[in-house]
Amino acid sequence: MNKELRELIGLTKVYIKELQTSGVSDITVDDSPEEEKTLAQFFSEIKDCRRCGLAKTRTNLVFGEGNPNAELVFIGEAPGYEEDRQGHPFVGRAGQLLNKILKAMHMDRSDIYICNVLKCRPPGNRSPLPEEVAACRPHLEEQLRLLTGKKVICCLGLHAAKCVLGLDLPLRELRKNWYQHSDTPVRVTYHPAYLLRNPHDKGKVWNDMKKVMECLPK
């Protein structure tokens, strides 16, 4: 529940209590604290999502996984073939490379949370369409809201950066600066799939990861 909705509910309860004090007796207020949903509960809510046409072609909805209290959150573009087949994010060749990057950072999958902008694989691994991103973005935003321990978000690739930041800039420009998403610092780097095709840019990604590590609590 976002801040604005909590405030609205609070004001409504105050108004109802004022009515009760004035003699209106047939109105009741539940003062018990609302229980915050978990990532697992949210996954149950959207696992059969039909918000866009990708639902017709997917094998599995790939929600995301990792430490729900992670300080570092990675966001990719969309599931690929292996991710769609297995139902887990970053399990193909790009995921294996990401694991190596994490190892160099003295981390592993249990230390982070990882997800994608799209939860379903675009046919042929094509780029996400604007309407698909628009349909899936609320899911991503809710995931990020529920990840309350996050200290840094790292966008892997241009599509993730555009969705999270809303900026239409080349990746080489986006990599130069820190950004903010709801008060959380955001860093942009190349997607591991790009590095498989362009291994000469691995040094650039490592420089980005060093900046990420500097921003994480020691």
C-alpha positions as CSV (number, residue, x, y, z in Angstrom):
1,M,0.0,0.0,0.0
2,N,1.5,3.4,-1.0
3,K,1.8,6.4,1.3
4,E,-1.1,8.3,-0.3
5,L,-3.5,5.4,0.2
6,R,-2.5,4.9,3.8
7,E,-3.1,8.6,4.5
8,L,-6.5,8.4,2.8
9,I,-7.5,5.4,4.9
10,G,-6.3,7.1,8.0
11,L,-8.4,10.2,7.3
12,T,-11.4,8.1,6.5
13,K,-11.2,6.3,9.9
14,V,-10.9,9.6,11.7
15,Y,-14.0,10.9,9.9
16,I,-16.0,7.7,10.7
17,K,-15.0,8.0,14.4
18,E,-16.2,11.6,14.4
19,L,-19.6,10.3,13.0
20,Q,-19.7,7.7,15.8
21,T,-19.0,10.3,18.4
22,S,-21.9,12.4,17.0
23,G,-24.3,9.6,17.5
24,V,-24.1,7.6,14.3
25,S,-23.9,4.0,15.7
26,D,-24.2,1.7,12.7
27,I,-20.7,2.4,11.3
28,T,-17.8,0.3,12.5
29,V,-14.0,0.7,11.9
30,D,-11.5,-2.1,11.8
31,D,-8.5,-0.7,13.7
32,S,-6.4,-3.8,13.3
33,P,-3.1,-3.1,11.4
34,E,-3.2,-4.2,7.8
35,E,-0.8,-7.0,7.1
36,E,1.7,-6.2,4.3
37,K,1.7,-8.7,1.4
38,T,4.9,-10.6,0.6
39,L,6.6,-11.2,-2.7
40,A,5.3,-14.8,-2.7
41,Q,1.7,-13.5,-2.2
42,F,2.2,-11.0,-5.0
43,F,3.5,-13.7,-7.3
44,S,0.3,-15.7,-6.5
45,E,-1.8,-12.7,-7.5
46,I,-0.2,-12.3,-10.9
47,K,1.0,-15.8,-11.9
48,D,-1.9,-16.1,-14.4
49,C,-1.5,-12.6,-15.7
50,R,-3.3,-11.8,-19.1
51,R,-2.5,-8.1,-19.3
52,C,-0.8,-8.5,-22.7
53,G,-0.5,-10.9,-25.6
54,L,2.7,-12.5,-24.3
55,A,0.5,-14.6,-22.0
56,K,-0.6,-16.6,-25.1
57,T,3.0,-17.7,-26.0
58,R,4.7,-18.1,-22.7
59,T,5.6,-21.4,-21.0
60,N,6.1,-19.9,-17.6
61,L,5.6,-16.5,-16.1
62,V,9.1,-15.6,-14.8
63,F,8.4,-13.5,-11.7
64,G,11.9,-13.0,-10.1
65,E,13.8,-14.5,-7.3
66,G,16.4,-14.0,-4.6
67,N,16.7,-12.5,-1.2
68,P,13.5,-10.6,-0.3
69,N,15.6,-8.4,2.0
70,A,18.4,-7.9,-0.6
71,E,20.3,-4.6,-0.6
72,L,21.1,-5.0,-4.3
73,V,18.4,-5.5,-6.9
74,F,19.2,-6.3,-10.6
75,I,16.6,-5.6,-13.2
76,G,16.9,-7.1,-16.7
77,E,14.9,-6.8,-19.9
78,A,12.8,-10.0,-20.3
79,P,13.0,-13.8,-19.9
80,G,14.8,-15.7,-22.7
81,Y,14.3,-19.3,-23.9
82,E,15.8,-21.0,-20.8
83,E,14.1,-18.6,-18.4
84,D,10.7,-19.2,-20.1
85,R,11.3,-23.0,-20.0
86,Q,12.4,-23.2,-16.4
87,G,10.4,-20.3,-14.9
88,H,13.5,-18.7,-13.3
89,P,15.3,-15.4,-14.2
90,F,18.8,-15.4,-15.6
91,V,19.4,-19.1,-15.9
92,G,20.8,-19.2,-19.5
93,R,24.2,-18.2,-20.7
94,A,23.7,-14.5,-19.7
95,G,22.7,-15.7,-16.2
96,Q,25.9,-17.8,-16.0
97,L,27.9,-14.7,-16.8
98,L,26.0,-12.7,-14.2
99,N,26.9,-15.4,-11.6
100,K,30.6,-14.8,-12.5
101,I,30.2,-11.1,-12.0
102,L,28.6,-11.7,-8.6
103,K,31.4,-14.0,-7.6
104,A,33.9,-11.2,-8.5
105,M,31.8,-8.9,-6.2
106,H,32.1,-11.5,-3.4
107,M,28.3,-12.2,-3.7
108,D,26.0,-14.8,-5.0
109,R,22.3,-15.2,-5.9
110,S,21.3,-15.5,-2.2
111,D,22.6,-12.0,-1.6
112,I,20.6,-10.2,-4.3
113,Y,17.2,-10.0,-5.9
114,I,16.8,-10.3,-9.6
115,C,13.9,-9.8,-11.9
116,N,13.0,-8.4,-15.4
117,V,10.9,-5.6,-16.8
118,L,8.7,-8.2,-18.6
119,K,7.6,-11.3,-16.8
120,C,7.0,-13.3,-20.0
121,R,9.3,-14.1,-22.9
122,P,8.8,-12.1,-26.2
123,P,8.7,-14.6,-29.1
124,G,12.1,-15.1,-30.6
125,N,13.7,-13.0,-27.8
126,R,12.7,-9.8,-29.7
127,S,12.8,-6.5,-27.9
128,P,9.8,-5.6,-25.7
129,L,7.0,-3.6,-27.3
130,P,5.9,-0.4,-25.6
131,E,2.5,-1.8,-24.9
132,E,4.0,-4.9,-23.2
133,V,6.3,-2.7,-21.0
134,A,3.2,-0.6,-20.1
135,A,1.2,-3.7,-19.2
136,C,4.0,-5.2,-17.1
137,R,5.4,-2.1,-15.4
138,P,2.9,-2.1,-12.5
139,H,4.1,-5.6,-11.6
140,L,7.7,-4.4,-11.5
141,E,6.8,-1.3,-9.5
142,E,5.0,-3.5,-6.9
143,Q,8.0,-5.8,-6.7
144,L,10.3,-2.9,-6.0
145,R,7.9,-1.5,-3.4
146,L,7.9,-4.8,-1.6
147,L,11.7,-5.0,-1.6
148,T,12.1,-2.8,1.4
149,G,15.7,-3.6,2.1
150,K,17.1,-2.3,-1.2
151,K,19.9,0.1,-1.2
152,V,20.9,0.1,-4.9
153,I,19.1,-0.9,-8.1
154,C,21.2,-1.9,-11.1
155,C,19.5,-1.8,-14.5
156,L,20.9,-4.4,-16.9
157,G,20.6,-3.0,-20.4
158,L,18.8,-0.1,-22.1
159,H,15.2,-1.5,-21.9
160,A,15.4,-1.9,-18.1
161,A,16.9,1.6,-17.7
162,K,14.2,3.2,-19.9
163,C,11.4,1.5,-17.9
164,V,12.8,2.3,-14.5
165,L,14.1,5.8,-15.2
166,G,11.8,7.0,-18.0
167,L,14.8,8.4,-19.8
168,D,15.4,8.1,-23.6
169,L,19.2,8.3,-23.7
170,P,21.8,6.0,-25.2
171,L,23.2,3.4,-22.8
172,R,26.7,5.0,-23.0
173,E,25.2,8.2,-21.6
174,L,23.1,6.5,-19.0
175,R,26.1,4.7,-17.6
176,K,27.8,8.0,-16.7
177,N,25.6,9.0,-13.7
178,W,23.6,7.9,-10.7
179,Y,19.9,8.2,-10.8
180,Q,17.0,7.8,-8.3
181,H,13.9,5.6,-8.2
182,S,11.7,6.4,-5.2
183,D,14.7,7.5,-3.2
184,T,16.8,4.4,-4.2
185,P,20.1,5.0,-6.1
186,V,20.1,3.5,-9.6
187,R,23.1,2.5,-11.7
188,V,22.9,1.4,-15.3
189,T,25.2,-1.0,-17.0
190,Y,25.3,-3.4,-20.0
191,H,23.2,-6.5,-20.0
192,P,25.2,-9.8,-19.6
193,A,23.8,-10.9,-23.0
194,Y,25.5,-7.9,-24.6
195,L,28.8,-9.0,-23.0
196,L,28.5,-12.4,-24.6
197,R,28.5,-10.7,-28.0
198,N,30.9,-7.9,-27.0
199,P,33.4,-9.4,-24.4
200,H,35.7,-6.4,-24.9
201,D,33.3,-4.3,-22.8
202,K,33.5,-6.5,-19.7
203,G,35.9,-4.0,-18.2
204,K,33.2,-1.3,-18.5
205,V,30.7,-3.4,-16.6
206,W,33.2,-4.2,-13.9
207,N,33.8,-0.4,-13.4
208,D,30.1,0.0,-13.1
209,M,29.9,-2.8,-10.5
210,K,32.7,-1.2,-8.5
211,K,30.6,1.9,-8.2
212,V,27.6,-0.2,-7.1
213,M,29.7,-1.8,-4.4
214,E,30.9,1.6,-3.2
215,C,27.2,2.6,-2.7
216,L,26.3,-0.6,-0.7
217,P,26.6,-0.6,3.1
218,K,30.0,-1.9,4.3
